[in-house]
Amino acid sequence: MTDTVRYMDRTRAYYRALGYPSDYVWARFDDVPFARLFKPLSQARIGLVTTASPPDLGNRDVSGKRQVWSGAVSPAPATLFTGNLAWDKESTHTDDRASFLPIEALQERVAEGTAGGLAARFHGVPTEYSQRKTMEIDAPEVLERLRADGADVALLSPL
């Protein structure tokens, strides 16, 4: 018999234990905000988006809130900061930056002709528990940066 982890029930109990007056509300979209590519992937420039922070935590404003940030694809960063993110830390790690920001794998796809190119920058999006901040502030900022980079498509690599 396999035990299942009831993620939503577990998260609901966690938030109640923290004393929040109401249950966490998961994002729900009846209309998915995705669009078809207007060109083959072999001709498209890919922009990378991660939820990791820069190693120096330089994406924080004066009040300590994390902000959208950007980093150079070349040279690829050796590490990024992930200590503020939640994942199963008993079963895995984030020592392999390429596992959550696959710059080299995409460069290989470009070299073989599967992808048209890689934008010169990648972008970091803070993980927030505010759907409003994500939708109204962070997502438009990332979109603006991706467009400035000439990206045709974005590959999201969250932790």
Phi and psi in radians as a Rosetta constraint file:
Dihedral C 1 N 2 CA 2 C 2 CIRCULARHARMONIC -1.714 0.35
Dihedral N 2 CA 2 C 2 N 3 CIRCULARHARMONIC 2.241 0.35
Dihedral C 2 N 3 CA 3 C 3 CIRCULARHARMONIC -1.444 0.35
Dihedral N 3 CA 3 C 3 N 4 CIRCULARHARMONIC 2.385 0.35
Dihedral C 3 N 4 CA 4 C 4 CIRCULARHARMONIC -1.868 0.35
Dihedral N 4 CA 4 C 4 N 5 CIRCULARHARMONIC 2.609 0.35
Dihedral C 4 N 5 CA 5 C 5 CIRCULARHARMONIC -1.698 0.35
Dihedral N 5 CA 5 C 5 N 6 CIRCULARHARMONIC 2.009 0.35
Dihedral C 5 N 6 CA 6 C 6 CIRCULARHARMONIC -1.495 0.35
Dihedral N 6 CA 6 C 6 N 7 CIRCULARHARMONIC 1.511 0.35
Dihedral C 6 N 7 CA 7 C 7 CIRCULARHARMONIC -0.930 0.35
Dihedral N 7 CA 7 C 7 N 8 CIRCULARHARMONIC -0.866 0.35
Dihedral C 7 N 8 CA 8 C 8 CIRCULARHARMONIC -1.167 0.35
Dihedral N 8 CA 8 C 8 N 9 CIRCULARHARMONIC -0.698 0.35
Dihedral C 8 N 9 CA 9 C 9 CIRCULARHARMONIC -1.125 0.35
Dihedral N 9 CA 9 C 9 N 10 CIRCULARHARMONIC -0.736 0.35
Dihedral C 9 N 10 CA 10 C 10 CIRCULARHARMONIC -1.122 0.35
Dihedral N 10 CA 10 C 10 N 11 CIRCULARHARMONIC -0.740 0.35
Dihedral C 10 N 11 CA 11 C 11 CIRCULARHARMONIC -1.157 0.35
Dihedral N 11 CA 11 C 11 N 12 CIRCULARHARMONIC -0.732 0.35
Dihedral C 11 N 12 CA 12 C 12 CIRCULARHARMONIC -1.035 0.35
Dihedral N 12 CA 12 C 12 N 13 CIRCULARHARMONIC -0.789 0.35
Dihedral C 12 N 13 CA 13 C 13 CIRCULARHARMONIC -1.123 0.35
Dihedral N 13 CA 13 C 13 N 14 CIRCULARHARMONIC -0.674 0.35
Dihedral C 13 N 14 CA 14 C 14 CIRCULARHARMONIC -1.081 0.35
Dihedral N 14 CA 14 C 14 N 15 CIRCULARHARMONIC -0.825 0.35
Dihedral C 14 N 15 CA 15 C 15 CIRCULARHARMONIC -1.127 0.35
Dihedral N 15 CA 15 C 15 N 16 CIRCULARHARMONIC -0.658 0.35
Dihedral C 15 N 16 CA 16 C 16 CIRCULARHARMONIC -1.126 0.35
Dihedral N 16 CA 16 C 16 N 17 CIRCULARHARMONIC -0.717 0.35
Dihedral C 16 N 17 CA 17 C 17 CIRCULARHARMONIC -1.114 0.35
Dihedral N 17 CA 17 C 17 N 18 CIRCULARHARMONIC -0.525 0.35
Dihedral C 17 N 18 CA 18 C 18 CIRCULARHARMONIC -1.331 0.35
Dihedral N 18 CA 18 C 18 N 19 CIRCULARHARMONIC -0.179 0.35
Dihedral C 18 N 19 CA 19 C 19 CIRCULARHARMONIC 1.646 0.35
Dihedral N 19 CA 19 C 19 N 20 CIRCULARHARMONIC 0.191 0.35
Dihedral C 19 N 20 CA 20 C 20 CIRCULARHARMONIC -1.130 0.35
Dihedral N 20 CA 20 C 20 N 21 CIRCULARHARMONIC 2.418 0.35
Dihedral C 20 N 21 CA 21 C 21 CIRCULARHARMONIC -1.269 0.35
Dihedral N 21 CA 21 C 21 N 22 CIRCULARHARMONIC -0.334 0.35
Dihedral C 21 N 22 CA 22 C 22 CIRCULARHARMONIC -2.438 0.35
Dihedral N 22 CA 22 C 22 N 23 CIRCULARHARMONIC 2.779 0.35
Dihedral C 22 N 23 CA 23 C 23 CIRCULARHARMONIC -1.182 0.35
Dihedral N 23 CA 23 C 23 N 24 CIRCULARHARMONIC 2.630 0.35
Dihedral C 23 N 24 CA 24 C 24 CIRCULARHARMONIC -1.083 0.35
Dihedral N 24 CA 24 C 24 N 25 CIRCULARHARMONIC 2.442 0.35
Dihedral C 24 N 25 CA 25 C 25 CIRCULARHARMONIC -1.878 0.35
Dihedral N 25 CA 25 C 25 N 26 CIRCULARHARMONIC 2.013 0.35
Dihedral C 25 N 26 CA 26 C 26 CIRCULARHARMONIC -1.284 0.35
Dihedral N 26 CA 26 C 26 N 27 CIRCULARHARMONIC 2.550 0.35
Dihedral C 26 N 27 CA 27 C 27 CIRCULARHARMONIC -1.083 0.35
Dihedral N 27 CA 27 C 27 N 28 CIRCULARHARMONIC 2.475 0.35
Dihedral C 27 N 28 CA 28 C 28 CIRCULARHARMONIC -2.503 0.35
Dihedral N 28 CA 28 C 28 N 29 CIRCULARHARMONIC 2.302 0.35
Dihedral C 28 N 29 CA 29 C 29 CIRCULARHARMONIC -2.270 0.35
Dihedral N 29 CA 29 C 29 N 30 CIRCULARHARMONIC 1.987 0.35
Dihedral C 29 N 30 CA 30 C 30 CIRCULARHARMONIC -1.280 0.35
Dihedral N 30 CA 30 C 30 N 31 CIRCULARHARMONIC -0.565 0.35
Dihedral C 30 N 31 CA 31 C 31 CIRCULARHARMONIC -1.941 0.35
Dihedral N 31 CA 31 C 31 N 32 CIRCULARHARMONIC 1.909 0.35
Dihedral C 31 N 32 CA 32 C 32 CIRCULARHARMONIC -1.261 0.35
Dihedral N 32 CA 32 C 32 N 33 CIRCULARHARMONIC 2.218 0.35
Dihedral C 32 N 33 CA 33 C 33 CIRCULARHARMONIC -1.482 0.35
Dihedral N 33 CA 33 C 33 N 34 CIRCULARHARMONIC 0.998 0.35
Dihedral C 33 N 34 CA 34 C 34 CIRCULARHARMONIC -2.028 0.35
Dihedral N 34 CA 34 C 34 N 35 CIRCULARHARMONIC 2.762 0.35
Dihedral C 34 N 35 CA 35 C 35 CIRCULARHARMONIC -2.336 0.35
Dihedral N 35 CA 35 C 35 N 36 CIRCULARHARMONIC 2.628 0.35
Dihedral C 35 N 36 CA 36 C 36 CIRCULARHARMONIC -1.233 0.35
Dihedral N 36 CA 36 C 36 N 37 CIRCULARHARMONIC 2.601 0.35
Dihedral C 36 N 37 CA 37 C 37 CIRCULARHARMONIC -1.213 0.35
Dihedral N 37 CA 37 C 37 N 38 CIRCULARHARMONIC 2.487 0.35
Dihedral C 37 N 38 CA 38 C 38 CIRCULARHARMONIC -1.646 0.35
Dihedral N 38 CA 38 C 38 N 39 CIRCULARHARMONIC 0.055 0.35
Dihedral C 38 N 39 CA 39 C 39 CIRCULARHARMONIC -2.592 0.35
Dihedral N 39 CA 39 C 39 N 40 CIRCULARHARMONIC 2.806 0.35
Dihedral C 39 N 40 CA 40 C 40 CIRCULARHARMONIC -1.093 0.35
Dihedral N 40 CA 40 C 40 N 41 CIRCULARHARMONIC 2.616 0.35
Dihedral C 40 N 41 CA 41 C 41 CIRCULARHARMONIC -0.998 0.35
Dihedral N 41 CA 41 C 41 N 42 CIRCULARHARMONIC -0.547 0.35
Dihedral C 41 N 42 CA 42 C 42 CIRCULARHARMONIC -1.139 0.35
Dihedral N 42 CA 42 C 42 N 43 CIRCULARHARMONIC -0.216 0.35
Dihedral C 42 N 43 CA 43 C 43 CIRCULARHARMONIC -2.009 0.35
Dihedral N 43 CA 43 C 43 N 44 CIRCULARHARMONIC 0.014 0.35
Dihedral C 43 N 44 CA 44 C 44 CIRCULARHARMONIC -1.678 0.35
Dihedral N 44 CA 44 C 44 N 45 CIRCULARHARMONIC 2.505 0.35
Dihedral C 44 N 45 CA 45 C 45 CIRCULARHARMONIC -1.578 0.35
Dihedral N 45 CA 45 C 45 N 46 CIRCULARHARMONIC 2.273 0.35
Dihedral C 45 N 46 CA 46 C 46 CIRCULARHARMONIC -1.772 0.35
Dihedral N 46 CA 46 C 46 N 47 CIRCULARHARMONIC 2.319 0.35
Dihedral C 46 N 47 CA 47 C 47 CIRCULARHARMONIC -1.859 0.35
Dihedral N 47 CA 47 C 47 N 48 CIRCULARHARMONIC 2.421 0.35
Dihedral C 47 N 48 CA 48 C 48 CIRCULARHARMONIC -1.773 0.35
Dihedral N 48 CA 48 C 48 N 49 CIRCULARHARMONIC 2.432 0.35
Dihedral C 48 N 49 CA 49 C 49 CIRCULARHARMONIC -2.288 0.35
Dihedral N 49 CA 49 C 49 N 50 CIRCULARHARMONIC 2.281 0.35
Dihedral C 49 N 50 CA 50 C 50 CIRCULARHARMONIC -2.219 0.35
Dihedral N 50 CA 50 C 50 N 51 CIRCULARHARMONIC 2.913 0.35
Dihedral C 50 N 51 CA 51 C 51 CIRCULARHARMONIC -1.819 0.35
Dihedral N 51 CA 51 C 51 N 52 CIRCULARHARMONIC 0.022 0.35
Dihedral C 51 N 52 CA 52 C 52 CIRCULARHARMONIC -1.296 0.35
Dihedral N 52 CA 52 C 52 N 53 CIRCULARHARMONIC 2.830 0.35
Dihedral C 52 N 53 CA 53 C 53 CIRCULARHARMONIC -1.852 0.35
Dihedral N 53 CA 53 C 53 N 54 CIRCULARHARMONIC 2.836 0.35
Dihedral C 53 N 54 CA 54 C 54 CIRCULARHARMONIC -1.163 0.35
Dihedral N 54 CA 54 C 54 N 55 CIRCULARHARMONIC 2.685 0.35
Dihedral C 54 N 55 CA 55 C 55 CIRCULARHARMONIC -0.985 0.35
Dihedral N 55 CA 55 C 55 N 56 CIRCULARHARMONIC -0.560 0.35
Dihedral C 55 N 56 CA 56 C 56 CIRCULARHARMONIC -1.563 0.35
Dihedral N 56 CA 56 C 56 N 57 CIRCULARHARMONIC 0.081 0.35
Dihedral C 56 N 57 CA 57 C 57 CIRCULARHARMONIC 0.984 0.35
Dihedral N 57 CA 57 C 57 N 58 CIRCULARHARMONIC 0.522 0.35
Dihedral C 57 N 58 CA 58 C 58 CIRCULARHARMONIC -1.261 0.35
Dihedral N 58 CA 58 C 58 N 59 CIRCULARHARMONIC 0.089 0.35
Dihedral C 58 N 59 CA 59 C 59 CIRCULARHARMONIC -1.650 0.35
Dihedral N 59 CA 59 C 59 N 60 CIRCULARHARMONIC 0.317 0.35
Dihedral C 59 N 60 CA 60 C 60 CIRCULARHARMONIC -1.842 0.35
Dihedral N 60 CA 60 C 60 N 61 CIRCULARHARMONIC 2.432 0.35
Dihedral C 60 N 61 CA 61 C 61 CIRCULARHARMONIC -1.453 0.35
Dihedral N 61 CA 61 C 61 N 62 CIRCULARHARMONIC -3.070 0.35
Dihedral C 61 N 62 CA 62 C 62 CIRCULARHARMONIC -1.082 0.35
Dihedral N 62 CA 62 C 62 N 63 CIRCULARHARMONIC -0.435 0.35
Dihedral C 62 N 63 CA 63 C 63 CIRCULARHARMONIC -1.553 0.35
Dihedral N 63 CA 63 C 63 N 64 CIRCULARHARMONIC -0.042 0.35
Dihedral C 63 N 64 CA 64 C 64 CIRCULARHARMONIC 1.651 0.35
Dihedral N 64 CA 64 C 64 N 65 CIRCULARHARMONIC -0.065 0.35
Dihedral C 64 N 65 CA 65 C 65 CIRCULARHARMONIC -1.280 0.35
Dihedral N 65 CA 65 C 65 N 66 CIRCULARHARMONIC 2.404 0.35
Dihedral C 65 N 66 CA 66 C 66 CIRCULARHARMONIC -1.317 0.35
Dihedral N 66 CA 66 C 66 N 67 CIRCULARHARMONIC 2.480 0.35
Dihedral C 66 N 67 CA 67 C 67 CIRCULARHARMONIC -2.153 0.35
Dihedral N 67 CA 67 C 67 N 68 CIRCULARHARMONIC 2.851 0.35
Dihedral C 67 N 68 CA 68 C 68 CIRCULARHARMONIC -1.038 0.35
Dihedral N 68 CA 68 C 68 N 69 CIRCULARHARMONIC 2.463 0.35
Dihedral C 68 N 69 CA 69 C 69 CIRCULARHARMONIC -2.496 0.35
Dihedral N 69 CA 69 C 69 N 70 CIRCULARHARMONIC 2.914 0.35
Dihedral C 69 N 70 CA 70 C 70 CIRCULARHARMONIC -2.362 0.35
Dihedral N 70 CA 70 C 70 N 71 CIRCULARHARMONIC 2.630 0.35
Dihedral C 70 N 71 CA 71 C 71 CIRCULARHARMONIC -2.434 0.35
Dihedral N 71 CA 71 C 71 N 72 CIRCULARHARMONIC 2.778 0.35
Dihedral C 71 N 72 CA 72 C 72 CIRCULARHARMONIC -1.331 0.35
Dihedral N 72 CA 72 C 72 N 73 CIRCULARHARMONIC 2.419 0.35
Dihedral C 72 N 73 CA 73 C 73 CIRCULARHARMONIC -1.288 0.35
Dihedral N 73 CA 73 C 73 N 74 CIRCULARHARMONIC -0.589 0.35
Dihedral C 73 N 74 CA 74 C 74 CIRCULARHARMONIC -2.234 0.35
Dihedral N 74 CA 74 C 74 N 75 CIRCULARHARMONIC 2.132 0.35
Dihedral C 74 N 75 CA 75 C 75 CIRCULARHARMONIC -1.273 0.35
Dihedral N 75 CA 75 C 75 N 76 CIRCULARHARMONIC 2.566 0.35
Dihedral C 75 N 76 CA 76 C 76 CIRCULARHARMONIC -1.129 0.35
Dihedral N 76 CA 76 C 76 N 77 CIRCULARHARMONIC 2.429 0.35
Dihedral C 76 N 77 CA 77 C 77 CIRCULARHARMONIC -1.135 0.35
Dihedral N 77 CA 77 C 77 N 78 CIRCULARHARMONIC 2.475 0.35
Dihedral C 77 N 78 CA 78 C 78 CIRCULARHARMONIC -1.205 0.35
Dihedral N 78 CA 78 C 78 N 79 CIRCULARHARMONIC -0.714 0.35
Dihedral C 78 N 79 CA 79 C 79 CIRCULARHARMONIC -2.504 0.35
Dihedral N 79 CA 79 C 79 N 80 CIRCULARHARMONIC 2.850 0.35
Dihedral C 79 N 80 CA 80 C 80 CIRCULARHARMONIC -2.337 0.35
Dihedral N 80 CA 80 C 80 N 81 CIRCULARHARMONIC 2.849 0.35
Dihedral C 80 N 81 CA 81 C 81 CIRCULARHARMONIC -1.549 0.35
Dihedral N 81 CA 81 C 81 N 82 CIRCULARHARMONIC 2.191 0.35
Dihedral C 81 N 82 CA 82 C 82 CIRCULARHARMONIC -2.230 0.35
Dihedral N 82 CA 82 C 82 N 83 CIRCULARHARMONIC 0.062 0.35
Dihedral C 82 N 83 CA 83 C 83 CIRCULARHARMONIC -1.104 0.35
Dihedral N 83 CA 83 C 83 N 84 CIRCULARHARMONIC -0.328 0.35
Dihedral C 83 N 84 CA 84 C 84 CIRCULARHARMONIC -1.610 0.35
Dihedral N 84 CA 84 C 84 N 85 CIRCULARHARMONIC 0.068 0.35
Dihedral C 84 N 85 CA 85 C 85 CIRCULARHARMONIC -1.844 0.35
Dihedral N 85 CA 85 C 85 N 86 CIRCULARHARMONIC 2.780 0.35
Dihedral C 85 N 86 CA 86 C 86 CIRCULARHARMONIC -1.844 0.35
Dihedral N 86 CA 86 C 86 N 87 CIRCULARHARMONIC 2.211 0.35
Dihedral C 86 N 87 CA 87 C 87 CIRCULARHARMONIC -2.742 0.35
Dihedral N 87 CA 87 C 87 N 88 CIRCULARHARMONIC 2.995 0.35
Dihedral C 87 N 88 CA 88 C 88 CIRCULARHARMONIC -1.280 0.35
Dihedral N 88 CA 88 C 88 N 89 CIRCULARHARMONIC 1.564 0.35
Dihedral C 88 N 89 CA 89 C 89 CIRCULARHARMONIC -1.287 0.35
Dihedral N 89 CA 89 C 89 N 90 CIRCULARHARMONIC -0.185 0.35
Dihedral C 89 N 90 CA 90 C 90 CIRCULARHARMONIC -1.456 0.35
Dihedral N 90 CA 90 C 90 N 91 CIRCULARHARMONIC -0.441 0.35
Dihedral C 90 N 91 CA 91 C 91 CIRCULARHARMONIC -1.795 0.35
Dihedral N 91 CA 91 C 91 N 92 CIRCULARHARMONIC -0.331 0.35
Dihedral C 91 N 92 CA 92 C 92 CIRCULARHARMONIC -2.635 0.35
Dihedral N 92 CA 92 C 92 N 93 CIRCULARHARMONIC -3.113 0.35
Dihedral C 92 N 93 CA 93 C 93 CIRCULARHARMONIC -2.549 0.35
Dihedral N 93 CA 93 C 93 N 94 CIRCULARHARMONIC 3.073 0.35
Dihedral C 93 N 94 CA 94 C 94 CIRCULARHARMONIC -2.132 0.35
Dihedral N 94 CA 94 C 94 N 95 CIRCULARHARMONIC 0.517 0.35
Dihedral C 94 N 95 CA 95 C 95 CIRCULARHARMONIC -1.191 0.35
Dihedral N 95 CA 95 C 95 N 96 CIRCULARHARMONIC -0.444 0.35
Dihedral C 95 N 96 CA 96 C 96 CIRCULARHARMONIC -1.675 0.35
Dihedral N 96 CA 96 C 96 N 97 CIRCULARHARMONIC 1.593 0.35
Dihedral C 96 N 97 CA 97 C 97 CIRCULARHARMONIC -0.958 0.35
Dihedral N 97 CA 97 C 97 N 98 CIRCULARHARMONIC -0.587 0.35
Dihedral C 97 N 98 CA 98 C 98 CIRCULARHARMONIC -1.148 0.35
Dihedral N 98 CA 98 C 98 N 99 CIRCULARHARMONIC -0.298 0.35
Dihedral C 98 N 99 CA 99 C 99 CIRCULARHARMONIC -1.330 0.35
Dihedral N 99 CA 99 C 99 N 100 CIRCULARHARMONIC -0.344 0.35
Dihedral C 99 N 100 CA 100 C 100 CIRCULARHARMONIC -2.197 0.35
Dihedral N 100 CA 100 C 100 N 101 CIRCULARHARMONIC -0.020 0.35
Dihedral C 100 N 101 CA 101 C 101 CIRCULARHARMONIC -2.524 0.35
Dihedral N 101 CA 101 C 101 N 102 CIRCULARHARMONIC 1.423 0.35
Dihedral C 101 N 102 CA 102 C 102 CIRCULARHARMONIC -1.386 0.35
Dihedral N 102 CA 102 C 102 N 103 CIRCULARHARMONIC 1.030 0.35
Dihedral C 102 N 103 CA 103 C 103 CIRCULARHARMONIC -1.048 0.35
Dihedral N 103 CA 103 C 103 N 104 CIRCULARHARMONIC -0.893 0.35
Dihedral C 103 N 104 CA 104 C 104 CIRCULARHARMONIC -1.113 0.35
Dihedral N 104 CA 104 C 104 N 105 CIRCULARHARMONIC -0.690 0.35
Dihedral C 104 N 105 CA 105 C 105 CIRCULARHARMONIC -1.099 0.35
Dihedral N 105 CA 105 C 105 N 106 CIRCULARHARMONIC -0.692 0.35
Dihedral C 105 N 106 CA 106 C 106 CIRCULARHARMONIC -1.242 0.35
Dihedral N 106 CA 106 C 106 N 107 CIRCULARHARMONIC -0.627 0.35
Dihedral C 106 N 107 CA 107 C 107 CIRCULARHARMONIC -1.078 0.35
Dihedral N 107 CA 107 C 107 N 108 CIRCULARHARMONIC -0.631 0.35
Dihedral C 107 N 108 CA 108 C 108 CIRCULARHARMONIC -1.138 0.35
Dihedral N 108 CA 108 C 108 N 109 CIRCULARHARMONIC -0.715 0.35
Dihedral C 108 N 109 CA 109 C 109 CIRCULARHARMONIC -1.105 0.35
Dihedral N 109 CA 109 C 109 N 110 CIRCULARHARMONIC -0.664 0.35
Dihedral C 109 N 110 CA 110 C 110 CIRCULARHARMONIC -1.152 0.35
Dihedral N 110 CA 110 C 110 N 111 CIRCULARHARMONIC -0.789 0.35
Dihedral C 110 N 111 CA 111 C 111 CIRCULARHARMONIC -1.066 0.35
Dihedral N 111 CA 111 C 111 N 112 CIRCULARHARMONIC -0.620 0.35
Dihedral C 111 N 112 CA 112 C 112 CIRCULARHARMONIC -1.508 0.35
Dihedral N 112 CA 112 C 112 N 113 CIRCULARHARMONIC -0.106 0.35
Dihedral C 112 N 113 CA 113 C 113 CIRCULARHARMONIC 1.584 0.35
Dihedral N 113 CA 113 C 113 N 114 CIRCULARHARMONIC 0.085 0.35
Dihedral C 113 N 114 CA 114 C 114 CIRCULARHARMONIC -1.280 0.35
Dihedral N 114 CA 114 C 114 N 115 CIRCULARHARMONIC -0.598 0.35
Dihedral C 114 N 115 CA 115 C 115 CIRCULARHARMONIC -2.104 0.35
Dihedral N 115 CA 115 C 115 N 116 CIRCULARHARMONIC 2.600 0.35
Dihedral C 115 N 116 CA 116 C 116 CIRCULARHARMONIC -1.328 0.35
Dihedral N 116 CA 116 C 116 N 117 CIRCULARHARMONIC -0.572 0.35
Dihedral C 116 N 117 CA 117 C 117 CIRCULARHARMONIC 3.136 0.35
Dihedral N 117 CA 117 C 117 N 118 CIRCULARHARMONIC 3.002 0.35
Dihedral C 117 N 118 CA 118 C 118 CIRCULARHARMONIC -2.182 0.35
Dihedral N 118 CA 118 C 118 N 119 CIRCULARHARMONIC 2.263 0.35
Dihedral C 118 N 119 CA 119 C 119 CIRCULARHARMONIC -1.025 0.35
Dihedral N 119 CA 119 C 119 N 120 CIRCULARHARMONIC 2.639 0.35
Dihedral C 119 N 120 CA 120 C 120 CIRCULARHARMONIC -1.215 0.35
Dihedral N 120 CA 120 C 120 N 121 CIRCULARHARMONIC -0.350 0.35
Dihedral C 120 N 121 CA 121 C 121 CIRCULARHARMONIC -2.144 0.35
Dihedral N 121 CA 121 C 121 N 122 CIRCULARHARMONIC 2.687 0.35
Dihedral C 121 N 122 CA 122 C 122 CIRCULARHARMONIC -1.941 0.35
Dihedral N 122 CA 122 C 122 N 123 CIRCULARHARMONIC 2.870 0.35
Dihedral C 122 N 123 CA 123 C 123 CIRCULARHARMONIC -2.264 0.35
Dihedral N 123 CA 123 C 123 N 124 CIRCULARHARMONIC 2.465 0.35
Dihedral C 123 N 124 CA 124 C 124 CIRCULARHARMONIC -1.874 0.35
Dihedral N 124 CA 124 C 124 N 125 CIRCULARHARMONIC 2.307 0.35
Dihedral C 124 N 125 CA 125 C 125 CIRCULARHARMONIC -2.013 0.35
Dihedral N 125 CA 125 C 125 N 126 CIRCULARHARMONIC 2.208 0.35
Dihedral C 125 N 126 CA 126 C 126 CIRCULARHARMONIC -1.176 0.35
Dihedral N 126 CA 126 C 126 N 127 CIRCULARHARMONIC 2.483 0.35
Dihedral C 126 N 127 CA 127 C 127 CIRCULARHARMONIC -1.447 0.35
Dihedral N 127 CA 127 C 127 N 128 CIRCULARHARMONIC 2.076 0.35
Dihedral C 127 N 128 CA 128 C 128 CIRCULARHARMONIC -2.134 0.35
Dihedral N 128 CA 128 C 128 N 129 CIRCULARHARMONIC 2.673 0.35
Dihedral C 128 N 129 CA 129 C 129 CIRCULARHARMONIC -1.621 0.35
Dihedral N 129 CA 129 C 129 N 130 CIRCULARHARMONIC 0.218 0.35
Dihedral C 129 N 130 CA 130 C 130 CIRCULARHARMONIC -1.908 0.35
Dihedral N 130 CA 130 C 130 N 131 CIRCULARHARMONIC 1.852 0.35
Dihedral C 130 N 131 CA 131 C 131 CIRCULARHARMONIC -1.084 0.35
Dihedral N 131 CA 131 C 131 N 132 CIRCULARHARMONIC -0.616 0.35
Dihedral C 131 N 132 CA 132 C 132 CIRCULARHARMONIC -1.084 0.35
Dihedral N 132 CA 132 C 132 N 133 CIRCULARHARMONIC -0.827 0.35
Dihedral C 132 N 133 CA 133 C 133 CIRCULARHARMONIC -1.102 0.35
Dihedral N 133 CA 133 C 133 N 134 CIRCULARHARMONIC -0.740 0.35
Dihedral C 133 N 134 CA 134 C 134 CIRCULARHARMONIC -1.061 0.35
Dihedral N 134 CA 134 C 134 N 135 CIRCULARHARMONIC -0.840 0.35
Dihedral C 134 N 135 CA 135 C 135 CIRCULARHARMONIC -1.290 0.35
Dihedral N 135 CA 135 C 135 N 136 CIRCULARHARMONIC -0.676 0.35
Dihedral C 135 N 136 CA 136 C 136 CIRCULARHARMONIC -1.634 0.35
Dihedral N 136 CA 136 C 136 N 137 CIRCULARHARMONIC -0.421 0.35
Dihedral C 136 N 137 CA 137 C 137 CIRCULARHARMONIC -2.055 0.35
Dihedral N 137 CA 137 C 137 N 138 CIRCULARHARMONIC -1.041 0.35
Dihedral C 137 N 138 CA 138 C 138 CIRCULARHARMONIC -1.211 0.35
Dihedral N 138 CA 138 C 138 N 139 CIRCULARHARMONIC -0.843 0.35
Dihedral C 138 N 139 CA 139 C 139 CIRCULARHARMONIC -1.069 0.35
Dihedral N 139 CA 139 C 139 N 140 CIRCULARHARMONIC -0.814 0.35
Dihedral C 139 N 140 CA 140 C 140 CIRCULARHARMONIC -1.076 0.35
Dihedral N 140 CA 140 C 140 N 141 CIRCULARHARMONIC -0.619 0.35
Dihedral C 140 N 141 CA 141 C 141 CIRCULARHARMONIC -1.139 0.35
Dihedral N 141 CA 141 C 141 N 142 CIRCULARHARMONIC -0.776 0.35
Dihedral C 141 N 142 CA 142 C 142 CIRCULARHARMONIC -1.120 0.35
Dihedral N 142 CA 142 C 142 N 143 CIRCULARHARMONIC -0.757 0.35
Dihedral C 142 N 143 CA 143 C 143 CIRCULARHARMONIC -1.028 0.35
Dihedral N 143 CA 143 C 143 N 144 CIRCULARHARMONIC -0.759 0.35
Dihedral C 143 N 144 CA 144 C 144 CIRCULARHARMONIC -1.060 0.35
Dihedral N 144 CA 144 C 144 N 145 CIRCULARHARMONIC -0.740 0.35
Dihedral C 144 N 145 CA 145 C 145 CIRCULARHARMONIC -1.188 0.35
Dihedral N 145 CA 145 C 145 N 146 CIRCULARHARMONIC -0.720 0.35
Dihedral C 145 N 146 CA 146 C 146 CIRCULARHARMONIC -1.085 0.35
Dihedral N 146 CA 146 C 146 N 147 CIRCULARHARMONIC -0.749 0.35
Dihedral C 146 N 147 CA 147 C 147 CIRCULARHARMONIC -1.124 0.35
Dihedral N 147 CA 147 C 147 N 148 CIRCULARHARMONIC -0.710 0.35
Dihedral C 147 N 148 CA 148 C 148 CIRCULARHARMONIC -1.072 0.35
Dihedral N 148 CA 148 C 148 N 149 CIRCULARHARMONIC -0.542 0.35
Dihedral C 148 N 149 CA 149 C 149 CIRCULARHARMONIC -1.427 0.35
Dihedral N 149 CA 149 C 149 N 150 CIRCULARHARMONIC -0.094 0.35
Dihedral C 149 N 150 CA 150 C 150 CIRCULARHARMONIC 1.331 0.35
Dihedral N 150 CA 150 C 150 N 151 CIRCULARHARMONIC 0.379 0.35
Dihedral C 150 N 151 CA 151 C 151 CIRCULARHARMONIC -1.282 0.35
Dihedral N 151 CA 151 C 151 N 152 CIRCULARHARMONIC 2.407 0.35
Dihedral C 151 N 152 CA 152 C 152 CIRCULARHARMONIC -1.655 0.35
Dihedral N 152 CA 152 C 152 N 153 CIRCULARHARMONIC -0.419 0.35
Dihedral C 152 N 153 CA 153 C 153 CIRCULARHARMONIC -2.610 0.35
Dihedral N 153 CA 153 C 153 N 154 CIRCULARHARMONIC 2.649 0.35
Dihedral C 153 N 154 CA 154 C 154 CIRCULARHARMONIC -2.053 0.35
Dihedral N 154 CA 154 C 154 N 155 CIRCULARHARMONIC 2.393 0.35
Dihedral C 154 N 155 CA 155 C 155 CIRCULARHARMONIC -1.831 0.35
Dihedral N 155 CA 155 C 155 N 156 CIRCULARHARMONIC 2.029 0.35
Dihedral C 155 N 156 CA 156 C 156 CIRCULARHARMONIC -1.602 0.35
Dihedral N 156 CA 156 C 156 N 157 CIRCULARHARMONIC 2.177 0.35
Dihedral C 156 N 157 CA 157 C 157 CIRCULARHARMONIC -2.164 0.35
Dihedral N 157 CA 157 C 157 N 158 CIRCULARHARMONIC 1.261 0.35
Dihedral C 157 N 158 CA 158 C 158 CIRCULARHARMONIC -1.416 0.35
Dihedral N 158 CA 158 C 158 N 159 CIRCULARHARMONIC 2.776 0.35
